[in-house]
Amino acid sequence: MISTPARFKAGQRVRTRNFDPTGHTRLPRYARDKVGLVEAVQGSFVLPDTNAHARGENPEWLYTVVFGAAEIWGESADPTQTMSIDAWESYLDPA
């Protein structure tokens, strides 16, 4: 589906991008501009952001990224909790 290698690997720290697109995105606001750890490389899949607006499938690598609760909800969050999201490659930068 995609000919380029995955940019990130399991165990790598990444930061989600902070953007406010018009239209569809699967990156939740609460998870923008946050640092997490790639838990798994899921493979390449259709990018819903472009596909939802009839701008093509534009497949990208998809990653499961895990965040500490404090990174998402602040210092008062339970330090034993984590939260994960599936994030397309264009949502991520190296941390």
C-alpha positions in Angstrom: 0.0 0.0 0.0 2.9 2.4 0.7 6.4 2.2 -0.6 8.3 4.3 1.9 9.6 2.9 5.2 7.9 3.9 8.5 9.5 7.1 9.8 9.1 5.9 13.5 9.7 2.7 15.3 8.4 1.1 18.5 10.0 2.7 21.6 10.6 6.1 19.9 9.4 9.3 21.5 7.2 11.5 19.4 5.3 14.7 19.7 1.9 15.1 18.2 1.4 18.2 16.0 -0.6 21.1 17.1 -2.8 22.0 14.1 -6.4 23.1 13.6 -7.5 21.9 10.1 -10.7 22.8 8.5 -12.6 19.6 8.0 -11.9 16.1 9.2 -9.0 14.8 11.4 -8.6 11.8 13.6 -6.1 13.6 15.9 -8.2 14.6 19.0 -7.6 18.1 20.4 -6.7 16.8 23.8 -3.8 14.9 22.2 -2.3 17.7 20.2 1.2 19.0 21.1 1.8 16.1 23.5 4.8 13.8 23.9 4.3 10.0 23.8 6.0 6.8 23.0 5.3 4.7 19.9 4.1 1.4 21.1 3.5 -0.2 17.8 3.6 0.3 14.0 0.3 -0.8 12.8 1.0 -0.8 9.0 -0.1 1.6 6.3 -3.8 2.6 5.8 -5.9 5.2 4.0 -5.6 8.7 5.6 -9.1 9.5 6.6 -8.4 13.3 6.7 -8.1 13.4 2.9 -10.4 10.5 2.0 -13.3 12.0 3.9 -13.1 15.1 1.6 -12.7 13.1 -1.7 -9.0 14.2 -2.0 -7.7 10.6 -2.4 -6.7 7.8 -0.1 -3.1 9.0 0.5 -2.1 6.0 2.6 0.2 6.6 5.5 1.9 4.7 8.3 -0.3 4.3 11.4 1.2 4.1 14.9 -0.2 3.4 18.3 1.2 6.1 20.6 1.0 5.9 24.4 0.9 8.9 26.7 1.3 9.2 30.4 -1.9 10.5 32.0 -0.2 13.7 33.3 0.9 14.5 29.7 -2.8 14.5 28.6 -4.7 15.6 31.7 -2.1 17.5 33.8 -0.2 17.0 37.0 -3.2 16.0 39.0 -3.8 12.9 36.9 -3.1 9.4 38.3 0.6 8.7 37.6 -0.2 5.0 37.1 -2.5 5.6 34.2 -1.7 5.8 30.5 -3.8 6.6 27.4 -3.1 5.6 23.8 -4.3 6.7 20.4 -3.7 5.6 16.9 -2.0 8.4 15.0 -1.1 8.7 11.3 2.5 9.6 10.4 1.6 13.2 9.4 0.4 13.8 12.9 3.8 13.1 14.5 7.2 14.7 14.8 10.3 13.3 16.6 10.4 14.4 20.2 
